[in-house]
């Protein structure tokens, strides 16, 4: 199943600010993967990258369900080019990466992650459908949104028209669990780190802070905060390529002083006596130290060394 006509996509530069910066890394999950393998990975990717489409979802929300689905279809169809993956490869991109790669093109599975992420942010229940055509294996994937009357809306950006479904020989549906997609533990969800955001001087709509706090939180998924501190998890995540990528992103954010994160957190490494000598508000200083301690513990749970986080903050652009 391939896009049947060439579509010249729009620039979309006016929407760049709505997406976090993509981490341009590649992790091989399985060689010789199929669409059936992809369906198992997509819920995990959507869950871990919901914050990527939080802001664009608000822009695309319409007055009713059908209008919203139409807006989503047109946005993806008009701005993200299609390019079939190489045979034997199923490349799953995060929404931010798909947006970054939009001019070179992405496959149907990347479209699906992007669309599913937006639908999930809008709390719209949907199903992922994989289909067969002339081949004996499943070839294509796209989201559908069920309606109360038993019908559904097809959001397939590979075909030429909104709500059009190419006739298939066989299908298999997987329901996306919205509770799961929104379900990272409270200690891990960056939205709930209000003290950190307030003290660091950024708001809930900050892409940079969402990137940092989301990276810190999404790794833990349903793991309790106290379990993150266990040595066994730390050792396991040292070798985990996914957490290694996130650790690198967190260190880079701290070192580059994105949204002045490093500039503010550096004071947390002062001793109480030094803080008093510098005339700091000791109440805010105590809160800042708690935030620093929490970030270090989460970073340790991801397999990182707290001293590396400290070094990134104290030697980065925020500590000139």
N, C-alpha and C positions, 0 to 999 in steps of 0.2 A: 504494500500500500504506500504510494508515494504521491506527493503533491503534483497535481496534473498540469499546473501552469506556473510560469515564472512570475513571481510577484516582487516588484521593486519596493522594498520596505522603506518606511519613513525614518528620518534620522532619530527622532525621539529624544534628542538632547535636552529638551525642556523637562523631561521626566527623570533625568539622571540623579537629581538631588533626592528623589524618593527611594533610591536603592542604596544599600550599604556597598562599600567597596568589595569587589570579589577577590578572594584569595586564589591566585592563579596556579593551583597545584592539581596534580592528577594522582588518584589512588586507584589501583587495579583491585577490584573486588573478586572478579571471577573471569577467567579466560574462556572464550567460546560461549559467552553468555547469550541467552535468548530473551525474547519479550517476556516469557513466563518467569524467567529469573528476575527480570526488572520489576515485575509487579510485587515481588517480595521486598524489594529495597525501597520502593517509592514512599511508603508510609513513614519509614525511618527518616528519609531525607526531608520530607515535608515537615515532620515533627521538629527536626533540628534546625530548620531554616524559616520558620513561620515569620520571624521578625523581618525577613527580607522583603515581604510583600505587604507588611502591615499598613504602610502609608499609601501605596498605590491602590490597595483594596478600598480604602475610603474614597478615593477619587472615582473609582469605577462603579461604586454602588449606585444603583438606580432606584426609581420609585417603586418598582415591583421586581419580582424574581426574574421574570423573562427579560426585562430591560437590563437588569444587572448582568445576566448571562450573555446577552447580546453585547454589552459594553466590554466584557472580558474578552469575548471572541474577537471583536474588532480590534481591540488594543493589541492582542498577541499576534493576530493575523497581519495587521498593518505594520508592526514594529519589529517582529522577530522573524528573520528569514528561515526557510526550511532547508535542511541538508541531511540526507540520509546517512546514518552511521555506516562505517565500513562493515563488510560482512564479518560476522563473528564477534563484533563489538557492540555493546549497548552502553553508550556513554550517558550517565546520569549527571546532569548539572544542577547545582543549586539555582534558585531563581536569580540571585545576584550574578552568578556566572553566566546564566543564559542571557541575561540582559547585556552583560559585557560582550558576549559572543554573538549578539543579535544580527550583526551584518554578515558574518561568515556563515551563519545558519546553525540550527539545532534540529534534532530528530523529534519524533512524536513523543518519546518518553520524557524529554526535557520540556516540551509543551505541557505534558500532563502534570509534571511536578509544579511548574509555574502556575498553571490554572488551579490545580488542587490546593496549592498554598493560598491563593487568593480566596477561593471558596471557603476554605477552612477559617481564614481570618474573619470572614463575613458570617461564619456559623451556618453555612449552607450545606446541608447533607448531600452527598453525592456518591457515585459509584465509579470505579475504574473498570472499564470494559476492554478486554483484549479480544482480538478477532482474527479469524482465518479467512482467506480468500481463495486463490488458486493453489496455494501451497498447502502442504500437509502440516505445517507448523503455524503457530500464532505469529502474526506479522505486525500487528498494529495495536495501539493503545490510545484511549482517549477517555475523558470524563463525561458522565451523563448525570443530569440532575432530575430526579424523579418528581412527578407532580401528583397532587392528591387524587386525580381522576385515573391514575394508572399509567398515564403517558409520561414522556420525559423529554428533556431538552438536551440535545447533543452539542457538546462544545469541542468540536474536532477542528483544529486549525490547519490540518493538512489538506482538507477538502476546500472547495471554493466558496461554499455558502454556509452561513450560520444555521445551526439546527438541521444540518443535513447529515444523514448517516449512510455511508456507502454500504450497499447490500453485501452481506457476509455469508460464508458457508457454515461458520461455527463461532460461538462466543463464549466467554467466561467472565462473570462479573465478580468484583470484589468491593464490598462496601467499606468506605473509609469511615473509621470511627472518630467522630469529631472530638469526643471526650479524650481519646488517646492523643489526638493531634494537638490539643491544647494542654495536654497534661504533663508538664514537667513539675517537679516538686516546688513548693512555695519558696524554699531556700534557694532554688536554682533559677527561678524565673526572674529576669531582670526587671520586670515591671514591679516586683515586690521589694526590690532593693531601694525603696524610696529614700531612706536615710543617706545611702551612698550617693544617689543622684542629687539630692538637695545640697549635700556638703560639697560635692564636686562641682556644683554650679551649672548643671545641665538639666534639661527637662526630658520628659518621657518621649518626646518626638525626636530626640537627637539620634541621628543615624550612627554617629561614632560611638555614643554610649551604649546604644542598643547592640552594636557589633561587639563591643567589649563584654558587657554584662551577659549578652546572649551566648557568647562563646564560652564564658565561664560557667553558665548555667546549663546549656543544652547537653553537655557531655554527661551530666549525671542522670538525666532522664528521670526514672522513678526511684533512683537510689536515695535513701535518706541522707541528710547532711552528715550525720555522725559516721555513716558508713564510708563516706568519701575520705575520711581521715584515716581509715585503716591502711596499714602498711601494705597489705596484699593488693589492694586496689591500686595503690601508688605504683607498685612494682609492675603490675599488669599493664597499666596505662603508659609506662615508660616505653614499651615496645609497640603500643597501639599506634598505627600510622595516622588514624583519624585524630586522636588526641594530640599527637605530635604536631599536626598541622594547626590545630587550634592553639596550642601553646605558643607556637611561633607567631601566630596572629596577635595573641595577647601581649607578648613581649614587644612586638613591633609597635602596637598601639601605645604601650607605655613609653617606649623609647622615643617615638615621634611626638609625644605629648599631644595626642589627638584630643581636641576639646579641653586642653590643659589638664588632662588626667594626671600626668606625671608631675606637673607643676604644683598641684594641690596635694597629691599623696606624699610627696617628698617630705613634708613636715611631719608626717606620722612616724618617721624614723628618728626623730629627735628624742632625747631623754626628757623626762619631766622637768628636770632642772634647766636644761637648755631652752625648753619651750617657755618657761617662766622668764628666763633672762631676755628672750626675744619679745616678751610682752604678748604672747599668744593668749587667746581666750581659752582657758583650760577646759571649759565644758565642751567646746567644739573640738578641741584637741583630743579629748578623751574619745569622742565619737569617731573622729578621724582614725584614731589608732584601732578602734574596733573594726572599722571598715577595712583597713589595711590587713588586719589579722584574718578577717574572713576571706579576703581575696587570696591571701597566701595559702590558707588551708585548702581552698577550692583548687588553686593552682597545683598544690601538692597532690591532691586527689587525682588530678589529671596526669600525674607522672612527672610534674615539674619540680624544680628546686626553688624554694622561696628566695634563696640568695640570688638566683638569676633574675627573678622579678624585681628584687630590690636594686640590683645593679642596673637593670634597664631603666628604672625610674630615676635613680640618682646620677646616672651618667648620660641620660637622654637630654633631649632639647628643653625639657621643662626645668632643668637644674643648671642653667648656664650661670 
